Amino acid sequence: MAKQNPTLADVAKIAGVSPMTASRALNDRPDVSPEKRDLVLRVAADIGYVANRSAQKLSGGSNGIIGIITPMLDNQFASELILGVGRAARAVGYETLVYTIFDEDRHAHRSLISLLQQFADGVVAILPRDSAYFETLAAAHVPVVFIDQRGSLSNFPSISVDSYGGAVLAVEHLAGLGHKRIAFISGDESIEGVKDRRRAYLDTLERLGLACETELLERGDLSQLKAFEAASRLLNLANPPTAIFAANDLSAFGVIAAVREAGLRVPDDVSVIGFDDIPMAVQVHPPLTTIRQPFQQMARAAVNTLLANIKGSENSTVRMTAPAELVVRDSTGPAPETRKKHGARGVAHARGNRAQM
């Protein structure tokens, strides 16, 4: 016959206290003397008692778990945010539970509600696209903070990066290097940040008096493969761009591969800039110039906002926009015409003015 796991009643009996006192001690409640708390914790450790998180949550208590919901586990953008939330949660005594969603069927929605109501005190949702899961999260009556989503979520607190301002920095950087034909590889514009980057690209070209031609605007899906195909089309134009701005770093990696496939060099023939500054950005060759999202700052802000929401703070509906930062590395350089005009000395001067990593 299988041995049963120790229960709260077992802990209380051995410690010589009531189950209520044992529960309060295990949950670090202030209305228990230090001596009794130490005794209960020692007994629990000795007999191998593990608290039933689900029971704690269903009884109206806190179980110290923050849920993370995301459809993405296969890219560094999502993993950086998940790691950041995990670190921030651990720093304030919380654990994290990651829940991945793959489809929009109603059964999955019901499962999500059940899971959240049983286990999570609150949720950090990394759902950049509009989704029917928004309604599900609202119906679950669990505090929620969104990262990288601002579009239709006026009722939810959210943390995002200044995509528009970051894209302006990217285009201004390329224009400052003498590039006049600057292309942009976009992505799914149901993602608010991608839409902002495209709008900033067009606005900045117009403000700087540069060519804003339809053929220089390509659609990708934020993936390396689609960006490779889009960049290949751009490079086959009768008058190809000398610089390409990709909507994210994964797309920029695809652009670099397409430039090489065309027998060209980065940045001598084509400059490439991305958006995100994921860890892989410094590992590609050449290291990628990009727009940095402050992942750790955004994750901490999301956790702090969520905890304020859980505690019923009046400031819990904050909508924070973190500043983006230009990080100049080796994938961008003077336009070929500028290179020829100023020679090696001009190129060295331009590189000497680059920002530090």
C-alpha positions as CSV (number, residue, x, y, z in Angstrom):
1,M,0.0,0.0,0.0
2,A,1.4,3.4,-1.0
3,K,2.5,5.7,1.8
4,Q,0.5,8.8,2.1
5,N,2.1,12.2,2.0
6,P,2.2,14.1,5.4
7,T,-0.7,16.5,5.9
8,L,-1.1,19.8,7.6
9,A,-2.9,17.9,10.4
10,D,0.2,15.7,10.9
11,V,2.4,18.8,11.2
12,A,0.0,20.3,13.8
13,K,-0.3,17.2,15.8
14,I,3.5,16.6,16.1
15,A,4.2,20.3,16.8
16,G,1.4,20.3,19.5
17,V,-0.4,23.3,17.9
18,S,-3.8,23.7,16.2
19,P,-4.0,23.2,12.4
20,M,-4.8,27.0,12.1
21,T,-1.6,27.9,13.9
22,A,0.4,25.5,11.8
23,S,-1.1,27.0,8.6
24,R,-0.3,30.5,9.8
25,A,3.3,29.6,10.7
26,L,3.9,27.9,7.3
27,N,2.5,30.9,5.5
28,D,4.7,33.3,7.5
29,R,1.8,35.1,9.0
30,P,2.7,37.8,11.7
31,D,0.2,36.5,14.3
32,V,2.4,33.5,15.3
33,S,5.2,33.7,17.8
34,P,8.8,33.2,16.4
35,E,9.2,30.1,18.7
36,K,6.0,28.4,17.4
37,R,6.9,29.3,13.7
38,D,10.4,27.8,14.1
39,L,8.9,24.6,15.7
40,V,6.3,24.2,12.9
41,L,8.8,24.8,10.1
42,R,11.2,22.3,11.7
43,V,8.5,19.6,12.1
44,A,7.3,20.2,8.5
45,A,10.9,19.8,7.2
46,D,11.5,16.7,9.3
47,I,8.4,14.8,8.1
48,G,8.6,16.1,4.5
49,Y,5.4,18.1,4.4
50,V,4.7,20.0,1.2
51,A,2.0,22.7,1.2
52,N,-0.9,22.1,-1.2
53,R,-0.8,25.3,-3.3
54,S,-4.1,24.6,-5.0
55,A,-5.9,24.2,-1.7
56,Q,-4.4,27.4,-0.4
57,K,-5.6,29.4,-3.4
58,L,-9.1,27.9,-3.4
59,S,-9.5,28.7,0.2
60,G,-8.9,32.4,-0.6
61,G,-5.3,32.6,0.4
62,S,-2.1,33.4,-1.5
63,N,0.0,30.6,-2.8
64,G,3.0,32.8,-3.9
65,I,2.9,31.9,-7.6
66,I,2.9,34.2,-10.5
67,G,1.7,32.7,-13.8
68,I,3.4,33.6,-17.1
69,I,1.4,33.1,-20.3
70,T,3.0,33.1,-23.7
71,P,2.5,31.5,-27.1
72,M,6.3,31.6,-27.6
73,L,9.1,29.5,-26.1
74,D,11.3,29.2,-29.2
75,N,12.9,32.6,-29.4
76,Q,15.1,34.7,-27.2
77,F,12.7,37.6,-27.1
78,A,10.2,35.6,-25.1
79,S,12.9,33.7,-23.1
80,E,14.5,37.0,-21.9
81,L,11.2,38.3,-20.7
82,I,10.4,35.0,-19.0
83,L,13.8,34.8,-17.3
84,G,13.4,38.5,-16.2
85,V,10.0,37.9,-14.7
86,G,11.3,34.8,-12.9
87,R,14.2,36.7,-11.4
88,A,12.0,39.6,-10.3
89,A,9.4,37.3,-8.8
90,R,12.0,35.2,-6.9
91,A,13.5,38.4,-5.5
92,V,10.1,39.2,-3.7
93,G,9.5,35.6,-2.6
94,Y,7.3,34.4,-5.5
95,E,7.7,31.4,-7.8
96,T,6.6,31.3,-11.5
97,L,4.5,28.9,-13.5
98,V,4.8,29.2,-17.3
99,Y,1.8,28.3,-19.4
100,T,2.1,28.1,-23.2
101,I,-0.9,28.6,-25.5
102,F,-1.0,27.3,-29.0
103,D,-4.5,27.7,-30.3
104,E,-7.8,29.5,-29.9
105,D,-10.2,26.7,-29.1
106,R,-12.6,27.1,-26.3
107,H,-11.5,24.0,-24.4
108,A,-8.0,25.6,-24.1
109,H,-9.7,28.8,-22.7
110,R,-11.5,26.8,-20.1
111,S,-8.4,25.0,-19.1
112,L,-6.5,28.2,-18.7
113,I,-9.2,29.8,-16.5
114,S,-9.2,26.7,-14.3
115,L,-5.4,26.6,-14.0
116,L,-5.1,30.3,-13.1
117,Q,-7.9,30.2,-10.6
118,Q,-6.4,27.3,-8.8
119,F,-2.7,28.2,-8.8
120,A,-1.8,31.8,-9.7
121,D,-2.1,34.9,-7.5
122,G,-1.6,36.9,-10.7
123,V,-0.5,36.6,-14.3
124,V,2.1,38.3,-16.5
125,A,0.9,37.8,-20.1
126,I,3.4,38.0,-23.0
127,L,0.8,38.2,-25.8
128,P,1.9,40.7,-28.4
129,R,-1.0,39.9,-30.8
130,D,-4.6,40.7,-30.2
131,S,-6.2,37.4,-28.9
132,A,-9.4,36.0,-27.7
133,Y,-7.5,35.0,-24.6
134,F,-7.9,38.6,-23.5
135,E,-11.5,37.9,-22.7
136,T,-10.6,34.7,-21.0
137,L,-8.1,36.5,-18.7
138,A,-10.7,39.1,-17.8
139,A,-13.3,36.4,-17.0
140,A,-10.8,34.5,-14.8
141,H,-10.9,37.5,-12.3
142,V,-7.1,37.1,-11.7
143,P,-4.8,40.2,-11.7
144,V,-3.1,40.5,-15.1
145,V,-0.3,42.6,-16.4
146,F,0.6,42.6,-20.1
147,I,4.1,42.9,-21.6
148,D,4.5,44.2,-25.2
149,Q,0.8,44.8,-25.8
150,R,-1.0,48.1,-25.8
151,G,-3.5,48.0,-28.6
152,S,-6.9,47.0,-27.3
153,L,-6.1,46.6,-23.6
154,S,-7.1,49.8,-22.0
155,N,-8.6,48.0,-19.0
156,F,-5.3,46.1,-18.2
157,P,-2.0,47.5,-16.9
158,S,0.8,47.0,-19.5
159,I,4.5,47.4,-19.9
160,S,6.0,48.0,-23.4
161,V,8.9,49.5,-25.1
162,D,8.8,52.8,-27.1
163,S,8.8,51.1,-30.5
164,Y,8.1,54.3,-32.4
165,G,11.0,56.2,-30.7
166,G,13.3,53.2,-31.1
167,A,12.5,53.0,-34.9
168,V,13.2,56.7,-35.2
169,L,16.7,56.1,-33.7
170,A,17.3,53.3,-36.2
171,V,16.4,55.3,-39.3
172,E,18.2,58.4,-38.1
173,H,21.3,56.3,-37.4
174,L,21.3,55.0,-41.0
175,A,20.6,58.4,-42.5
176,G,23.5,59.8,-40.4
177,L,25.8,57.4,-42.1
178,G,24.9,58.7,-45.5
179,H,22.3,56.1,-46.5
180,K,19.6,57.5,-48.8
181,R,17.8,54.3,-49.8
182,I,16.8,52.6,-46.6
183,A,14.5,49.6,-46.7
184,F,12.3,48.3,-43.9
185,I,11.2,44.6,-43.4
186,S,8.1,44.7,-41.3
187,G,6.1,42.0,-39.7
188,D,2.6,41.1,-38.5
189,E,1.0,44.5,-38.0
190,S,-1.6,43.1,-35.6
191,I,1.3,43.5,-33.2
192,E,1.1,47.1,-32.0
193,G,4.9,47.5,-31.7
194,V,5.5,46.4,-35.3
195,K,2.9,48.8,-36.5
196,D,4.6,51.6,-34.5
197,R,8.0,50.7,-36.1
198,R,6.6,50.9,-39.6
199,R,4.9,54.2,-38.9
200,A,8.1,55.6,-37.4
201,Y,10.1,54.4,-40.4
202,L,7.8,56.2,-42.9
203,D,7.5,59.4,-40.8
204,T,11.3,59.7,-40.3
205,L,12.1,59.2,-44.0
206,E,9.6,61.9,-44.8
207,R,11.0,64.3,-42.2
208,L,14.5,63.7,-43.4
209,G,13.5,64.2,-47.1
210,L,14.6,60.6,-48.1
211,A,13.0,58.3,-50.6
212,C,9.9,56.7,-49.2
213,E,9.2,54.2,-52.0
214,T,6.8,51.3,-51.8
215,E,9.4,48.9,-53.2
216,L,11.6,49.5,-50.2
217,L,8.9,48.2,-47.8
218,E,8.8,44.4,-47.5
219,R,6.5,42.3,-45.3
220,G,8.0,39.5,-43.1
221,D,6.7,37.6,-40.2
222,L,9.4,38.4,-37.7
223,S,11.2,35.2,-38.7
224,Q,14.7,34.6,-40.0
225,L,13.4,32.7,-43.1
226,K,10.8,35.2,-44.2
227,A,13.2,38.1,-43.7
228,F,15.8,36.2,-45.8
229,E,13.3,36.0,-48.6
230,A,12.2,39.6,-48.2
231,A,15.8,40.9,-48.2
232,S,16.6,38.8,-51.3
233,R,13.8,40.6,-53.1
234,L,15.1,43.9,-52.0
235,L,18.7,43.1,-53.1
236,N,17.4,42.1,-56.6
237,L,15.8,45.5,-57.2
238,A,17.2,47.5,-60.1
239,N,18.2,50.1,-57.5
240,P,18.6,48.1,-54.3
241,P,18.9,49.7,-50.8
242,T,22.2,50.4,-49.1
243,A,20.7,49.8,-45.7
244,I,17.9,47.6,-44.3
245,F,16.1,48.1,-41.1
246,A,14.5,44.9,-39.8
247,A,11.5,44.9,-37.3
248,N,13.3,42.5,-35.0
249,D,16.7,40.9,-34.5
250,L,15.6,37.5,-35.9
251,S,14.6,39.2,-39.1
252,A,18.0,41.1,-39.2
253,F,19.8,37.7,-39.0
254,G,17.9,36.6,-42.1
255,V,18.9,39.9,-43.8
256,I,22.6,39.3,-43.1
257,A,22.3,35.8,-44.6
258,A,20.6,37.2,-47.7
259,V,23.3,39.8,-48.2
260,R,26.0,37.1,-48.0
261,E,24.0,34.9,-50.4
262,A,24.0,37.8,-52.9
263,G,27.8,37.9,-52.7
264,L,27.8,41.2,-50.8
265,R,29.3,42.3,-47.5
266,V,27.8,43.7,-44.3
267,P,28.3,46.6,-43.7
268,D,30.5,47.5,-46.7
269,D,27.8,47.0,-49.3
270,V,24.6,46.9,-47.1
271,S,24.1,48.1,-43.5
272,V,21.7,46.1,-41.3
273,I,20.0,47.1,-38.1
274,G,17.5,45.1,-36.0
275,F,15.3,45.7,-33.0
276,D,15.3,43.9,-29.6
277,D,19.0,43.3,-28.7
278,I,18.5,39.6,-27.8
279,P,21.7,37.8,-26.6
280,M,22.3,36.3,-30.1
281,A,22.8,39.9,-31.5
282,V,26.4,39.9,-30.2
283,Q,27.1,36.4,-31.4
284,V,26.4,36.8,-35.1
285,H,29.0,38.0,-37.6
286,P,29.3,40.9,-37.8
287,P,27.8,41.8,-34.4
288,L,24.4,43.4,-34.9
289,T,23.6,47.0,-34.5
290,T,20.1,47.1,-33.0
291,I,17.6,48.9,-30.9
292,R,17.7,47.6,-27.3
293,Q,14.5,46.7,-25.4
294,P,15.3,46.8,-21.6
295,F,14.0,43.3,-21.0
296,Q,15.0,43.2,-17.3
297,Q,13.6,46.6,-16.5
298,M,10.3,45.7,-18.2
299,A,10.1,42.4,-16.4
300,R,10.7,44.0,-13.0
301,A,8.1,46.7,-13.8
302,A,5.6,44.0,-14.8
303,V,6.1,42.1,-11.5
304,N,5.9,45.2,-9.3
305,T,2.8,46.4,-11.1
306,L,1.2,42.9,-10.7
307,L,2.0,42.8,-7.0
308,A,0.4,46.2,-6.6
309,N,-2.6,44.9,-8.5
310,I,-2.8,41.8,-6.3
311,K,-2.8,44.1,-3.2
312,G,-5.4,46.4,-4.6
313,S,-3.2,49.4,-5.1
314,E,-4.8,52.5,-6.7
315,N,-1.8,52.7,-9.0
316,S,-2.2,49.2,-10.3
317,T,-3.5,50.2,-13.7
318,V,-0.3,51.8,-14.8
319,R,0.6,51.7,-18.6
320,M,4.4,52.1,-18.7
321,T,6.4,52.7,-21.9
322,A,10.1,52.0,-21.4
323,P,12.7,54.0,-23.5
324,A,14.5,52.2,-26.4
325,E,18.2,52.6,-26.9
326,L,20.4,52.5,-30.0
327,V,23.3,50.0,-29.7
328,V,25.8,50.4,-32.4
329,R,28.0,47.5,-33.4
330,D,29.6,46.4,-36.7
331,S,26.6,45.6,-39.0
332,T,26.2,49.3,-39.9
333,G,28.6,51.6,-41.6
334,P,28.8,54.6,-44.0
335,A,26.9,54.3,-47.2
336,P,29.0,53.0,-50.2
337,E,28.9,56.5,-51.8
338,T,30.1,58.1,-48.6
339,R,32.8,55.5,-48.4
340,K,34.1,56.3,-51.8
341,K,33.8,60.0,-51.2
342,H,35.7,60.2,-47.9
343,G,37.9,57.1,-48.3
344,A,39.3,54.9,-45.5
345,R,39.9,57.9,-43.2
346,G,36.2,58.9,-43.4
347,V,35.1,55.3,-42.7
348,A,37.5,55.1,-39.6
349,H,36.1,58.4,-38.3
350,A,32.5,57.2,-38.7
351,R,33.3,54.0,-36.8
352,G,35.1,55.9,-34.1
353,N,31.9,57.8,-33.3
354,R,29.9,54.6,-32.6
355,A,28.2,54.1,-29.3
356,Q,29.6,51.5,-26.9
357,M,27.9,48.1,-26.6
